[in-house]
Amino acid sequence: MTNELAKKEDNAVVEHQEQDATMAMLSKIERAARDESVDIDKMERLWEMREKMLEQDRKEKFNAAMRLAQASIPQVVRDAENSHTKSKYARLETVSKAIMPVITENGFSVSFGTFQSNLDGHYGVTCTVSHTDGYSKDYKSDIPADMAGPSGKANKSATHGFGSTISYGRRYLLCLIFNVTMVDEDDDGNAAGGNFITEEQAETLDKLIEKHGKNKEKLLAYFKVNSLLQLNHQQFEKAMAQFPKENEE
């Protein structure tokens, strides 16, 4: 079993124990609230305590699911080029296609909106991330209006500029919230796409790293991934080549 998988199992045990303790306390509060001898003021305080505990439980489940989601988010290929700045970026649809399956699998949904920015020449973009257990978190950012080209001259209509700004804001918030890494198309195929190694391959590599005293964090940083399970097959072969074969040891 890899270290990552072992940590997930340990975290699951701890979270289950914490949930059991929370539910036991909630049960006590509910029994006290049903006791006719308990005065109204005390019952209200107990009920407020119950609501706070439930909210804390939902928040902890949200954070645990977010950690799992971020650990599984694939890298995204910059598949478009800005002709004005000569820079590459990933389209909103590219980002969404790559990461939304992971987001939904971990119980999240996202919704976007706008707000009145206090900064001149900016639009306010919001993103609400909701979890199936009932907790939601709001994120927002002031996004500069995309109205002009590199020379400073307006090159878009008001409607086009608004749409372009909001699209950028949505892409920016998604990548910020879920810690998405961008790569170029020629970066060893690091992008999204289901070309990842199996758990057995990750376990084999993890054992070799430990056996030969290698620094796993440096290896992950070299391949620009967060865990061994995010390595693709080409990266796996390159990593395995660093170790002597069994018959050579």
Disulfide bonds with the S-S distance in Angstrom:
none
